[in-house]
Amino acid sequence: MLGLFKNIYMFYYEGFKNLTSTSKKLWILIFVKSTLILTVLFLFFPDVLSQYSSDEERSDVVADSLLNFD
């Protein structure tokens, strides 16, 4: 099992090591942009479904808010 993880790691390590400088910059940009988007989402948008106790209540609230455009 450990050999499988090592092979997967080496596959990506070798792939990223052989990227051009432009490709490396683009991957860094993607990583930074994704991190910023996720940070903003987690900080500024509260978990409004946590106030409901069951999955059925949560699904009803989501269905109502998707189907009612009021």
VENWOBEL-V241502 format. One record per helix or strand of 3 or more residues. SS is the DSSP state (@ for helix, = for strand). FROM is the first residue (numbers start at 1). TO is the last residue. If there is no record, write none. Layout:
ss=SS from=FROM to=TO
ss=SS from=FROM to=TO
This chain:
ss=@ from=2 to=17
ss=@ from=21 to=44
ss=@ from=48 to=51
ss=@ from=55 to=67
